Amino acid sequence: MGRMADKVALVTGGAGGLGGATARRMAEAGAKVVIADLADEQGRALAQEIGAGYEPLDVTSEGSWARVVEAVDRRHGRIDVLVNGAGIEGDFVNGSPETTTLELWRKVLAVNLDGTFLGCKHVLPVMKRAGKGAIVNISSMASYLGTPVNVAYGASKAGVQQLTKSIAVAGSRGGMKIRCNSVHPGVIRTRMLDEIYRQIGQVANVSAAEAEQMSLRQVPFGEVGEPDDVAWLILYLACDESKYVTGSEFMVDGGWHLVDAR
Ligand SMILES: NC(=O)c1ccc[n+]([C@@H]2O[C@H](COP(=O)([O-])OP(=O)(O)OC[C@H]3O[C@@H](n4cnc5c(N)ncnc54)[C@H](O)[C@@H]3O)[C@@H](O)[C@H]2O)c1
């Protein structure tokens, strides 16, 4: 029996780097995985490869969430695990406090924070029926740091960090054991990270590879992490091995948080 035998797991951003790795590890561990994403083609392809289900989802839309949660609940009769992994990087070129347009600010907050809130909101009633469940929210190391070149992203991830604690307390009321934890990756090799290095390189007038080397000076391990480095942690937080863990924050960052970044 796998670590997630028979658990029903809904993974948003499951067509992407971290969500995709998480979906794979969960499927291998015996979970019935449903990938949900905007990127239908990649999402369906991965779902087929790993024997998962797929649901089109725009995390910013409450109606979209209601439809997906209802569909998964109808098919499987419950949802044991929600991974809020969908996210966008914002803008490292025009993202300072003075250059961030209200439109950009709202876009980043809508996906990263509203999307996570709506997922928690719609899955909680389903988990309440069982009296237990596990929600894992992907925040970022950016939630701990000033992010002066991308203010919307940092604010959205700090919001996810705090929301996680409120959900954890709400999920423990009346004897319930609905756990909620946040994961804070540093720099992990995905499409998003490649795009971030491209943008930082553009601003600094260096190549993306040089931007990467500059950023790795802040990371004691001196290298970028792999999606599985995050996926294994999420797997732990999703399965019963972590049954006494809730409202906690977990960094996966090669030691970045140990370094004075001033
Ligand atoms: N890669 C890193 O270094 C890193 C570091 C810290 C935090 N994160 C966070 O991890 C999460 C996953 O990022 P990733 O690196 O895998 O990036 P990614 O771009 O590979 O994956 C993000 C996924 O989210 C989906 N998505 C975007 N908007 C959506 C929407 N409105 N509705 C549904 N799906 C949507 C995309 O289609 C994509 O599949 C994000 O929240 C990101 O902020 C990543």
Ligand as a Chemical Component Dictionary entry (heavy atoms), coordinates in Angstrom:
data_LIG
# 
_chem_comp.id                   LIG 
_chem_comp.type                 NON-POLYMER 
_chem_comp.pdbx_formal_charge   0 
_chem_comp.three_letter_code    LIG 
# 
loop_
_chem_comp_atom.comp_id 
_chem_comp_atom.atom_id 
_chem_comp_atom.alt_atom_id 
_chem_comp_atom.type_symbol 
_chem_comp_atom.charge 
_chem_comp_atom.model_Cartn_x 
_chem_comp_atom.model_Cartn_y 
_chem_comp_atom.model_Cartn_z 
_chem_comp_atom.pdbx_ordinal 
LIG N1  N1  N 0  9.624  27.624 -9.204  1  
LIG C1  C1  C 0  10.013 28.337 -8.159  2  
LIG O1  O1  O 0  11.219 28.623 -7.984  3  
LIG C2  C2  C 0  9.008  28.806 -7.154  4  
LIG C3  C3  C 0  9.490  29.423 -5.991  5  
LIG C4  C4  C 0  8.591  29.847 -5.019  6  
LIG C5  C5  C 0  7.232  29.658 -5.210  7  
LIG N2  N2  N 1  6.780  29.068 -6.367  8  
LIG C6  C6  C 0  5.327  28.901 -6.502  9  
LIG O2  O2  O 0  5.016  27.572 -6.841  10 
LIG C7  C7  C 0  3.778  27.544 -7.567  11 
LIG C8  C8  C 0  3.977  26.712 -8.831  12 
LIG O3  O3  O 0  4.904  27.407 -9.664  13 
LIG P1  P1  P 0  5.813  26.666 -10.759 14 
LIG O4  O4  O 0  7.194  27.095 -10.524 15 
LIG O5  O5  O -1 5.461  25.230 -10.833 16 
LIG O6  O6  O 0  5.324  27.451 -12.068 17 
LIG P2  P2  P 0  4.652  26.916 -13.430 18 
LIG O7  O7  O 0  4.463  28.132 -14.256 19 
LIG O8  O8  O 0  5.424  25.774 -13.962 20 
LIG O9  O9  O 0  3.233  26.359 -12.942 21 
LIG C9  C9  C 0  2.170  27.200 -12.588 22 
LIG C10 C10 C 0  0.886  26.543 -13.066 23 
LIG O10 O10 O 0  -0.222 27.359 -12.635 24 
LIG C11 C11 C 0  -1.157 27.398 -13.690 25 
LIG N3  N3  N 0  -2.010 28.577 -13.565 26 
LIG C12 C12 C 0  -1.652 29.885 -13.705 27 
LIG N4  N4  N 0  -2.738 30.671 -13.577 28 
LIG C13 C13 C 0  -3.794 29.853 -13.340 29 
LIG C14 C14 C 0  -5.182 30.060 -13.125 30 
LIG N5  N5  N 0  -5.722 31.309 -13.145 31 
LIG N6  N6  N 0  -5.980 28.997 -12.923 32 
LIG C15 C15 C 0  -5.458 27.737 -12.923 33 
LIG N7  N7  N 0  -4.156 27.473 -13.129 34 
LIG C16 C16 C 0  -3.335 28.523 -13.337 35 
LIG C17 C17 C 0  -0.304 27.437 -14.954 36 
LIG O11 O11 O 0  -1.059 27.068 -16.102 37 
LIG C18 C18 C 0  0.794  26.457 -14.607 38 
LIG O12 O12 O 0  0.476  25.147 -14.996 39 
LIG C19 C19 C 0  3.408  29.016 -7.834  40 
LIG O13 O13 O 0  2.460  29.425 -6.878  41 
LIG C20 C20 C 0  4.719  29.734 -7.600  42 
LIG O14 O14 O 0  4.507  31.068 -7.214  43 
LIG C21 C21 C 0  7.634  28.632 -7.317  44 
# 
loop_
_chem_comp_bond.comp_id 
_chem_comp_bond.atom_id_1 
_chem_comp_bond.atom_id_2 
_chem_comp_bond.value_order 
_chem_comp_bond.pdbx_ordinal 
LIG N1  C1  SING 1  
LIG C1  O1  DOUB 2  
LIG C1  C2  SING 3  
LIG C2  C3  SING 4  
LIG C2  C21 DOUB 5  
LIG C3  C4  DOUB 6  
LIG C4  C5  SING 7  
LIG C5  N2  DOUB 8  
LIG N2  C6  SING 9  
LIG N2  C21 SING 10 
LIG C6  O2  SING 11 
LIG C6  C20 SING 12 
LIG O2  C7  SING 13 
LIG C7  C8  SING 14 
LIG C7  C19 SING 15 
LIG C8  O3  SING 16 
LIG O3  P1  SING 17 
LIG P1  O4  DOUB 18 
LIG P1  O5  SING 19 
LIG P1  O6  SING 20 
LIG O6  P2  SING 21 
LIG P2  O7  DOUB 22 
LIG P2  O8  SING 23 
LIG P2  O9  SING 24 
LIG O9  C9  SING 25 
LIG C9  C10 SING 26 
LIG C10 O10 SING 27 
LIG C10 C18 SING 28 
LIG O10 C11 SING 29 
LIG C11 N3  SING 30 
LIG C11 C17 SING 31 
LIG N3  C12 SING 32 
LIG N3  C16 SING 33 
LIG C12 N4  DOUB 34 
LIG N4  C13 SING 35 
LIG C13 C14 SING 36 
LIG C13 C16 DOUB 37 
LIG C14 N5  SING 38 
LIG C14 N6  DOUB 39 
LIG N6  C15 SING 40 
LIG C15 N7  DOUB 41 
LIG N7  C16 SING 42 
LIG C17 O11 SING 43 
LIG C17 C18 SING 44 
LIG C18 O12 SING 45 
LIG C19 O13 SING 46 
LIG C19 C20 SING 47 
LIG C20 O14 SING 48 
# 
